[in-house]
């Protein structure tokens, strides 16, 4: 359940209240008992650190280095396997 912050415009008291999404917002101040209560909206402080949060984090600048690297490896494996079969003869 989310926690909402409320502030009274009349007396200035501020408090937090855990409520369901379906619950109606509070309007009456618990201190002065007047209908001058409002929700306080604060910015959410989420900070993403590290790699892996964006699609471009693992791409090379040209986008071709990783592809050609895998082709070179497969070519090396073929040449070593063919040379190994030749040495067995």
ROKE-688023 format. One record per atom (N, C-alpha, C): atom name; residue number from 1; residue in one letter; chain; x, y, z. Coordinates in Angstrom, 3 decimals. Each point is the difference from the previous one (the first is absolute). Example, Ala and Ser with C-alpha at 12.3 -4.5 7.8 and 13.67 -1.06 7.14 Angstrom:
residues 2
atom|seq|type|mol|X|Y|Z
N|1|a|A|13.190|-5.690|7.800;
CA|1|a|A|-0.890|1.190|0.000;
C|1|a|A|0.900|1.200|0.000;
N|2|s|A|-0.350|1.050|-0.720;
CA|2|s|A|0.820|1.190|0.060;
C|2|s|A|-0.770|1.090|0.730;
//
This chain:
residues 89
atom|seq|type|mol|X|Y|Z
N|1|x|A|0.843|-1.184|0.000;
CA|1|x|A|-0.843|1.184|0.000;
C|1|x|A|0.885|1.244|0.000;
N|2|x|A|-0.391|0.993|-0.763;
CA|2|x|A|0.800|1.225|-0.055;
C|2|x|A|-0.154|0.854|1.258;
N|3|x|A|1.017|0.792|0.233;
CA|3|x|A|-0.005|0.945|1.114;
C|3|x|A|-0.168|1.395|-0.581;
N|4|x|A|-1.020|0.713|0.445;
CA|4|x|A|-0.275|1.354|-0.479;
C|4|x|A|0.363|1.007|1.083;
N|5|x|A|0.500|1.145|-0.413;
CA|5|x|A|0.308|1.090|0.913;
C|5|x|A|-1.093|1.052|-0.124;
N|6|x|A|-0.510|0.429|1.120;
CA|6|x|A|-1.050|1.025|0.053;
C|6|x|A|0.500|1.212|0.775;
N|7|x|A|-0.494|1.179|-0.376;
CA|7|x|A|0.312|1.245|0.706;
C|7|x|A|-1.274|0.826|0.129;
N|8|x|A|-0.179|0.574|1.186;
CA|8|x|A|-1.160|0.839|0.256;
C|8|x|A|0.327|1.441|-0.389;
N|9|x|A|-0.855|0.611|-0.808;
CA|9|x|A|0.186|1.399|-0.396;
C|9|x|A|-0.303|0.953|1.160;
N|10|x|A|-0.791|-0.436|0.944;
CA|10|x|A|-0.409|0.862|1.105;
C|10|x|A|1.054|0.051|1.114;
N|11|x|A|0.385|-1.165|0.538;
CA|11|x|A|0.931|-0.005|1.138;
C|11|x|A|1.422|-0.394|-0.388;
N|12|x|A|0.206|-0.538|-1.191;
CA|12|x|A|1.346|-0.324|-0.479;
C|12|x|A|0.532|-1.353|0.435;
N|13|x|A|-0.801|-0.812|0.681;
CA|13|x|A|0.463|-1.322|0.410;
C|13|x|A|0.174|-0.879|-1.238;
N|14|x|A|1.063|-0.829|0.020;
CA|14|x|A|0.288|-0.889|-1.117;
C|14|x|A|0.197|-1.403|0.553;
N|15|x|A|-0.604|-1.004|-0.657;
CA|15|x|A|0.108|-1.381|0.461;
C|15|x|A|-0.135|-0.946|-1.179;
N|16|x|A|0.384|-1.263|0.241;
CA|16|x|A|-0.094|-1.033|-1.022;
C|16|x|A|-1.080|-1.000|0.380;
N|17|x|A|-0.677|-0.528|-1.008;
CA|17|x|A|-1.087|-0.948|0.229;
C|17|x|A|0.090|-1.110|-1.038;
N|18|x|A|-0.028|-1.259|0.440;
CA|18|x|A|-0.024|-1.140|-0.899;
C|18|x|A|-1.446|-0.255|-0.403;
N|19|x|A|-0.246|0.016|-1.317;
CA|19|x|A|-1.352|-0.196|-0.516;
C|19|x|A|0.021|-0.893|-1.219;
N|20|x|A|-1.124|-0.613|-0.278;
CA|20|x|A|-0.166|-0.756|-1.231;
C|20|x|A|-0.242|0.975|-1.150;
N|21|x|A|0.211|-0.468|-1.223;
CA|21|x|A|-0.277|0.840|-1.167;
C|21|x|A|-1.480|0.343|-0.082;
N|22|x|A|-0.831|-0.921|0.440;
CA|22|x|A|-1.443|0.201|-0.094;
C|22|x|A|-0.561|0.881|1.115;
N|23|x|A|0.780|0.267|1.048;
CA|23|x|A|-0.479|0.848|1.098;
C|23|x|A|-0.127|1.451|-0.454;
N|24|x|A|-1.032|0.685|0.459;
CA|24|x|A|-0.117|1.426|-0.348;
C|24|x|A|1.055|0.820|0.743;
N|25|x|A|0.468|1.103|-0.591;
CA|25|x|A|1.005|0.824|0.689;
C|25|x|A|-0.576|0.647|1.254;
N|26|x|A|0.858|0.200|0.987;
CA|26|x|A|-0.442|0.650|1.238;
C|26|x|A|-0.223|1.480|-0.262;
N|27|x|A|-0.998|0.583|0.661;
CA|27|x|A|-0.295|1.420|-0.175;
C|27|x|A|-0.027|0.758|1.322;
N|28|x|A|-0.234|-0.705|1.097;
CA|28|x|A|-0.117|0.655|1.308;
C|28|x|A|1.287|-0.166|0.796;
N|29|x|A|0.534|1.104|0.504;
CA|29|x|A|1.240|0.014|0.775;
C|29|x|A|-0.229|-0.630|1.381;
N|30|x|A|0.892|-0.904|0.438;
CA|30|x|A|-0.167|-0.604|1.325;
C|30|x|A|0.331|0.965|1.146;
N|31|x|A|0.735|1.080|-0.274;
CA|31|x|A|0.382|0.964|1.046;
C|31|x|A|-1.062|1.081|0.211;
N|32|x|A|-0.342|0.705|-1.079;
CA|32|x|A|-0.936|1.127|0.136;
C|32|x|A|-1.424|-0.355|-0.404;
N|33|x|A|-0.200|-1.198|-0.554;
CA|33|x|A|-1.313|-0.522|-0.370;
C|33|x|A|-0.710|0.831|-1.085;
N|34|x|A|0.770|0.665|-0.859;
CA|34|x|A|-0.577|0.770|-1.108;
C|34|x|A|0.264|-0.739|-1.309;
N|35|x|A|-0.827|0.278|-0.993;
CA|35|x|A|0.152|-0.637|-1.310;
C|35|x|A|0.993|0.778|-0.861;
N|36|x|A|1.231|0.005|0.415;
CA|36|x|A|1.035|0.720|-0.754;
C|36|x|A|1.226|-0.882|-0.222;
N|37|x|A|-0.207|-1.291|-0.104;
CA|37|x|A|1.088|-0.959|-0.174;
C|37|x|A|0.239|-0.254|-1.480;
N|38|x|A|1.265|-0.009|-0.392;
CA|38|x|A|0.369|-0.255|-1.398;
C|38|x|A|1.145|-0.999|-0.061;
N|39|x|A|0.042|-0.759|-1.104;
CA|39|x|A|1.110|-0.923|-0.224;
C|39|x|A|1.227|0.791|-0.417;
N|40|x|A|1.163|-0.442|0.474;
CA|40|x|A|1.270|0.606|-0.386;
C|40|x|A|0.669|-0.959|-0.974;
N|41|x|A|0.286|0.494|-1.193;
CA|41|x|A|0.656|-0.824|-1.009;
C|41|x|A|1.484|0.334|-0.021;
N|42|x|A|0.811|-1.013|0.249;
CA|42|x|A|1.452|0.189|0.014;
C|42|x|A|0.603|-0.794|-1.150;
N|43|x|A|1.099|0.474|-0.566;
CA|43|x|A|0.636|-0.746|-1.090;
C|43|x|A|0.598|-1.309|0.521;
N|44|x|A|-0.041|-1.005|-0.835;
CA|44|x|A|0.533|-1.302|0.359;
C|44|x|A|1.497|0.011|-0.260;
N|45|x|A|0.772|-0.436|0.944;
CA|45|x|A|1.455|0.021|-0.116;
C|45|x|A|0.575|-1.331|-0.429;
N|46|x|A|-0.237|-0.392|-1.251;
CA|46|x|A|0.554|-1.250|-0.511;
C|46|x|A|1.228|0.333|-0.840;
N|47|x|A|1.103|-0.668|0.290;
CA|47|x|A|1.227|0.189|-0.762;
C|47|x|A|0.472|-1.363|-0.486;
N|48|x|A|0.143|-0.152|-1.308;
CA|48|x|A|0.500|-1.234|-0.577;
C|48|x|A|1.499|0.135|-0.207;
N|49|x|A|0.760|-0.855|0.665;
CA|49|x|A|1.458|0.036|-0.138;
C|49|x|A|0.468|-1.310|-0.606;
N|50|x|A|1.086|0.059|-0.728;
CA|50|x|A|0.568|-1.201|-0.594;
C|50|x|A|-0.436|-0.170|-1.438;
N|51|x|A|0.459|-1.079|-0.589;
CA|51|x|A|-0.335|-0.256|-1.396;
C|51|x|A|-1.184|-0.952|-0.064;
N|52|x|A|-0.586|-0.078|-1.173;
CA|52|x|A|-1.095|-0.925|-0.214;
C|52|x|A|-1.374|0.611|0.054;
N|53|x|A|-0.113|1.305|0.130;
CA|53|x|A|-1.312|0.621|0.081;
C|53|x|A|-0.483|0.525|-1.343;
N|54|x|A|0.897|0.119|-0.966;
CA|54|x|A|-0.369|0.536|-1.301;
C|54|x|A|0.392|-0.992|-1.085;
N|55|x|A|-0.712|0.009|-1.107;
CA|55|x|A|0.282|-0.912|-1.104;
C|55|x|A|1.357|0.279|-0.622;
N|56|x|A|0.491|1.215|0.121;
CA|56|x|A|1.268|0.362|-0.628;
C|56|x|A|1.212|-0.289|0.887;
N|57|x|A|-0.188|-0.513|1.188;
CA|57|x|A|1.123|-0.254|0.906;
C|57|x|A|0.970|-1.048|-0.523;
N|58|x|A|-0.498|-1.010|-0.691;
CA|58|x|A|0.858|-1.101|-0.415;
C|58|x|A|0.292|0.009|-1.490;
N|59|x|A|-0.354|1.041|-0.684;
CA|59|x|A|0.275|0.091|-1.434;
C|59|x|A|1.336|0.678|-0.227;
N|60|x|A|0.650|-0.411|-1.061;
CA|60|x|A|1.228|0.682|-0.382;
C|60|x|A|-0.364|1.266|-0.763;
N|61|x|A|0.917|0.948|-0.125;
CA|61|x|A|-0.326|1.250|-0.701;
C|61|x|A|-0.468|-0.216|-1.436;
N|62|x|A|0.624|-0.921|-0.729;
CA|62|x|A|-0.401|-0.225|-1.387;
C|62|x|A|-1.070|-1.073|-0.108;
N|63|x|A|-0.121|-0.845|1.026;
CA|63|x|A|-0.984|-1.065|-0.040;
C|63|x|A|0.471|-1.221|-0.754;
N|64|x|A|1.254|0.004|-0.526;
CA|64|x|A|0.483|-1.115|-0.801;
C|64|x|A|1.150|-0.754|0.657;
N|65|x|A|0.615|0.559|1.003;
CA|65|x|A|1.167|-0.635|0.603;
C|65|x|A|-0.352|-1.340|0.622;
N|66|x|A|-1.080|-0.071|0.729;
CA|66|x|A|-0.367|-1.246|0.664;
C|66|x|A|-0.395|-1.070|-1.021;
N|67|x|A|-0.603|0.391|-1.104;
CA|67|x|A|-0.398|-0.967|-1.021;
C|67|x|A|1.219|-0.564|-0.708;
N|68|x|A|0.930|0.845|-0.394;
CA|68|x|A|1.177|-0.477|-0.714;
C|68|x|A|0.896|-0.808|0.927;
N|69|x|A|-0.013|0.313|1.298;
CA|69|x|A|0.793|-0.758|0.967;
C|69|x|A|-0.490|-1.429|0.105;
N|70|x|A|-1.295|-0.219|-0.067;
CA|70|x|A|-0.529|-1.358|0.085;
C|70|x|A|0.295|-0.768|-1.281;
N|71|x|A|0.031|0.698|-1.164;
CA|71|x|A|0.333|-0.661|-1.260;
C|71|x|A|1.459|-0.427|-0.008;
N|72|x|A|0.880|0.858|0.550;
CA|72|x|A|1.411|-0.337|0.039;
C|72|x|A|0.237|-1.217|0.880;
N|73|x|A|-0.682|-0.077|1.110;
CA|73|x|A|0.163|-1.131|0.905;
C|73|x|A|-0.449|-1.287|-0.681;
N|74|x|A|-1.118|0.033|-0.701;
CA|74|x|A|-0.486|-1.203|-0.660;
C|74|x|A|0.948|-0.395|-1.133;
N|75|x|A|0.628|0.977|-0.656;
CA|75|x|A|0.970|-0.281|-1.041;
C|75|x|A|1.259|-0.631|0.572;
N|76|x|A|0.418|0.462|1.178;
CA|76|x|A|1.180|-0.574|0.647;
C|76|x|A|-0.266|-1.436|0.409;
N|77|x|A|-1.192|-0.274|0.492;
CA|77|x|A|-0.345|-1.345|0.427;
C|77|x|A|0.015|-0.951|-1.184;
N|78|x|A|-0.469|0.470|-1.153;
CA|78|x|A|-0.014|-0.838|-1.193;
C|78|x|A|1.420|-0.315|-0.442;
N|79|x|A|0.875|0.995|0.026;
CA|79|x|A|1.372|-0.225|-0.461;
C|79|x|A|0.749|-0.927|0.948;
N|80|x|A|-0.227|0.088|1.304;
CA|80|x|A|0.680|-0.874|0.925;
C|80|x|A|-0.548|-1.414|-0.099;
N|81|x|A|-1.294|-0.147|-0.241;
CA|81|x|A|-0.566|-1.326|-0.121;
C|81|x|A|0.438|-0.673|-1.308;
N|82|x|A|0.137|0.801|-1.089;
CA|82|x|A|0.448|-0.579|-1.262;
C|82|x|A|1.476|-0.354|0.069;
N|83|x|A|0.816|0.788|0.691;
CA|83|x|A|1.422|-0.309|0.133;
C|83|x|A|0.187|-1.204|0.913;
N|84|x|A|-0.864|-0.180|0.965;
CA|84|x|A|0.084|-1.160|0.890;
C|84|x|A|-0.340|-1.268|-0.766;
N|85|x|A|-0.977|0.078|-0.902;
CA|85|x|A|-0.359|-1.177|-0.776;
C|85|x|A|1.094|-0.344|-1.011;
N|86|x|A|0.715|1.018|-0.506;
CA|86|x|A|1.080|-0.239|-0.942;
C|86|x|A|1.182|-0.658|0.689;
N|87|x|A|0.259|0.354|1.243;
CA|87|x|A|1.155|-0.565|0.697;
C|87|x|A|-0.237|-1.463|0.393;
N|88|x|A|-1.278|-0.414|0.100;
CA|88|x|A|-0.311|-1.376|0.335;
C|88|x|A|0.344|-0.918|-1.160;
N|89|x|A|-0.048|0.458|-1.243;
CA|89|x|A|0.258|-0.842|-1.179;
C|89|x|A|1.394|-0.397|-0.102;
//
